[in-house]
Amino acid sequence: MATAEQIKALLKSHADRDDQRFYAVALQVAAKEARQGHSKLANDIKELVEKSQKSVTSDAPSRPTVLAQQPKGELSGLLELTHSSVRMNELVLSEEVKGRLEQVVLEQRQKDKLLEFGLAPRRKLLLTGSPGTGKTMSAAVLATELRLPLYTIVLDSLITRFMGETAAKLRLVFDRIKQTRAVYLFDEFDAIGTQRNSQNDVGEIRRVLNSFLLFVEQDTSESIILAATNHPELLDKALYRRFDDIIHFRKPADAETRMLIENRLSAFEMLIVDWSLITHSAEGLSAAEVTRACEDAAKEAVLHHDTRITTDMLKRALERRKTAQ
């Protein structure tokens, strides 16, 4: 039978509508029953989980099809359409960050109600934090939850060495933002948001930053504008007041690390007897690196250990990721 902790986890995940966590715990219960020789019960639980997962996938809201087209003409190469169906309950982030993203979604869904009182929903966000902490995935989640296309601004195509050309391309992007409601992501934003008085400042980048400050301040569209950076300390101070909110992403804490691992390895039989050792081994790794370590352990399990993952296997995979940093 399920342990008291597993029953509590099932109830909590159900109350939080965290389907992925619910399925992960249910599969852990199935694995435990299988080890105790209750193979029929274990198979029944697995079949129910698989059936429920397929049902949720088929019932999930479809992404928009009318606006979700790769831009053509002058915008070709400047904007890249990203297809994603990541949902909010699939994110493993701190409660603070997840709560602030949920607030953005709520305000956007209830924007008409806010406008009745002269209030505007958040839609210009600055996302900061180390690589692999969930900034880009959060952009995908916002697009999915709001049923909007996600376009990433391709900085390699935006920034040129010709005077005035980059600012002209930036104007094209903001014209598109005004005309087509979507989520627009300026990734690696420090490439154009660098402080204007920095020693490495060049004239064209300064003009681009000035243009961005003007365009983003004048923008009154209904699109969601996101700027993501790994180096917020490099950004010009004037940028901060142009955003409705600044969300800082950090590397996962122990509880978040465990949730990441359990979610990613929910299909495997996990023989983890020492979670404190596992979370210690993962300390300092980003969510993306923890996920990759899980995939390394999963491959080892499939190829050599009959899909069973032990503490030592996962610990080795996490420490290899640390060494590779």
MOLINMO-V645979 format. One record per residue. RES is the residue in one letter. SS is DSSP state (a for helix, b for strand, c for the rest). Layout:
BEGIN
RES_SS / RES_SS
END
This chain:
BEGIN
M_c / A_c / T_c / A_a / E_a / Q_a / I_a / K_a / A_a / L_a / L_a / K_a / S_a / H_a / A_a / D_c / R_c / D_c / D_a / Q_a / R_a / F_a / Y_a / A_a / V_a / A_a / L_a / Q_a / V_a / A_a / A_a / K_a / E_a / A_a / R_a / Q_c / G_c / H_c / S_a / K_a / L_a / A_a / N_a / D_a / I_a / K_a / E_a / L_a / V_a / E_a / K_a / S_a / Q_a / K_a / S_a / V_a / T_a / S_a / D_a / A_c / P_c / S_c / R_c / P_c / T_c / V_c / L_c / A_c / Q_c / Q_c / P_c / K_c / G_a / E_a / L_a / S_b / G_c / L_c / L_b / E_b / L_b / T_b / H_c / S_c / S_c / V_c / R_c / M_a / N_a / E_a / L_c / V_c / L_c / S_c / E_a / E_a / V_a / K_a / G_a / R_a / L_a / E_a / Q_a / V_a / V_a / L_a / E_a / Q_a / R_a / Q_c / K_a / D_a / K_a / L_a / L_a / E_c / F_c / G_c / L_c / A_c / P_c / R_c / R_c / K_b / L_b / L_b / L_b / T_b / G_b / S_c / P_c / G_c / T_c / G_c / K_a / T_a / M_a / S_a / A_a / A_a / V_a / L_a / A_a / T_a / E_a / L_c / R_c / L_c / P_c / L_b / Y_b / T_b / I_b / V_c / L_a / D_a / S_a / L_a / I_c / T_c / R_c / F_c / M_c / G_c / E_a / T_a / A_a / A_a / K_a / L_a / R_a / L_a / V_a / F_a / D_a / R_a / I_a / K_a / Q_a / T_c / R_c / A_c / V_b / Y_b / L_b / F_b / D_c / E_c / F_c / D_a / A_a / I_a / G_a / T_b / Q_c / R_c / N_c / S_c / Q_c / N_c / D_c / V_c / G_a / E_a / I_a / R_a / R_a / V_a / L_a / N_a / S_a / F_a / L_a / L_a / F_a / V_a / E_a / Q_a / D_c / T_c / S_c / E_c / S_c / I_b / I_b / L_b / A_b / A_b / T_b / N_c / H_c / P_a / E_a / L_a / L_b / D_c / K_a / A_a / L_a / Y_a / R_a / R_a / F_c / D_c / D_b / I_b / I_b / H_b / F_b / R_c / K_c / P_c / A_c / D_a / A_a / E_a / T_a / R_a / M_a / L_a / I_a / E_a / N_a / R_a / L_c / S_c / A_c / F_c / E_b / M_b / L_b / I_c / V_c / D_c / W_a / S_a / L_a / I_a / T_a / H_a / S_a / A_a / E_c / G_c / L_c / S_c / A_a / A_a / E_a / V_a / T_a / R_a / A_a / C_a / E_a / D_a / A_a / A_a / K_a / E_a / A_a / V_a / L_a / H_a / H_c / D_c / T_c / R_b / I_b / T_b / T_a / D_a / M_a / L_a / K_a / R_a / A_a / L_a / E_a / R_a / R_a / K_a / T_a / A_c / Q_c
END
